[in-house]
Amino acid sequence: MSDSPGIILEEAWSYFDIDDHYQTWFMYKHIDKDSIWVPLGVLEWSWEASTSRNQGHGNSWRVPIIGHVPKDPSGALTTALPLWSQNAADFHGTYLLLLCYKETI
């Protein structure tokens, strides 16, 4: 499994900072009609970075400062069921606003 997190930097922003933590669950469901999804394992991973705009250069950004990014995170076997309090779809339209700082003039 491979994932390369990233973000499209908006022209209206002057600074961007992110510190995200995730869990990737490995689930199995038997083909029987009444089967349910059961957990096999979970992988915890995160990434953090920050950058700011090069003033006077349009939509040009400084090279990001990369924080903690585990190279090869390890997972663990589990029988615990995952609990989700939010879904990625919950953040549509608001998630980036929480992490981006717009310079006011």
Secondary structure, DSSP 8 states (H G I E B T S, - for coil): ----------TT-SEEEEEEEEEEEEEE--SSTT---EEEEEEEEEEEEEEEB-TTSTT-B---EE----SS--EEE--S----S--GGGGTTTHHHHHEE----
